[in-house]
């Protein structure tokens, strides 16, 4: 037989292999996650023609035939199309989803190898669903493997610390993922609450009786005396604005017809006499200069709590003719001309009010029942730089009353409330506040007012008073509503109580040599063992975890509710198929030519 027949026969056979491979690609052009093959050829064998110009610089080698050298796997990504499947996902980048045939299986990835208790496979098709037991499975019934936090037991999700979750999500052991549909979020006791709030003293005011009177209706003298005059408002809810209306002029007419005039000024500037900042300062000045008293009285003494008035009274048995004017007097309704002050007759202001704000935060006991953590803020010092030199400028100060209320009965659960002083630094405007500790049904609740998770408390005058953010660790009972899969593969469950908890991570493995993976049908691959440099090891190399020590995917990302299509390029596939067909036809022609030559040789004998 001449060499032409051998060459042509091998060419026909090899091109048939190429056509088979390319036609299989075309057949799977709409198969999810399909990886196309690229047929590769090589010469079958060769010989050296020593008798032909043996010592010539020209090549004297002769090849015999062709054969397939491989059916290489294409690693380029396919297209990504949206999908409505709840557990549908696609992986974009280098790597594979991990699946297995055993729901009790386990696979651990180490730097120098891996261990497993069952057969594990790999796929790029992410059209996963749940089986009757809540396991994530492929359409063929393989279990989807990943890092399971094992937070779900008997249909209840048990919350663990965020740090523990993060550490476990970086794990190296993969097992089947299970997410039941009927799932309840176990209530979590509130033990820590952090809030951030903006307090604008001109935004809200409240009757001063709420701050200056105790439970028995008696005036708390210390609060009254220490109250900044500029931290008051009148009964029209107008701040006194003592910086602008800072004068208080008083005249006392004597029996001899002469008049004594006194001028008092709000502030504490250097070298200025008769200045006052607090009601206590003003009370002292009035007593020393005029002999009159400044008192805080209830508008209705028969009630434990009624609106409070400022009273200017004459403690002497001797009546005096009294006049009072100035911005502060006008604001408070104290202005008067030649009014006789004597026992039983005094000059009263309108009802006074105080800058105020309140916050209410939902907290939860061990059973998940809701309570309200309420705080009332009363400003005691205005910290207005216009009234004081910088050297004497004090921080804006508020007194905060905090307590816990039953959300149904609206009554405090404890007769004792907690008062705390907070202030805003005059230079940085940052709140200075110590954490508050409250008793919550026999448990300790730590409450911070200065900052929450992403905001800091402030005293911005151009913003309304408002609760900016609440950060707390308590949650009521919740029902499973929705599932989310992040780009790093972390599966989180959303519940009706607003909680979002990570429960698992989709397993991703990558390989140094994807060409060493073996197809086993059903769009599934497996690691194949072989001898490499005298050692029995996976031809693909050992599996590599898809995430780094920080938990970030190294080689790609997960796309939830997307599916990866086949990576077959229709145009290239058809073009290559035509080329293979032409090659097949030409080899068939060569075979016919070789056959004709043999016939000619046989005919020579005749």
Order of alpha helices (4+ residues) and beta strands (2+ residues): alpha-beta-beta-beta-beta-beta-beta-beta-beta-beta-beta-beta-beta-beta-alpha-beta-beta-beta-beta-alpha-alpha-beta-beta-beta-alpha-beta-beta-beta-alpha-beta-beta-beta-beta-beta-beta-beta-beta-beta-beta-beta-beta-beta-beta-beta-beta-beta-beta-beta-beta-beta-alpha
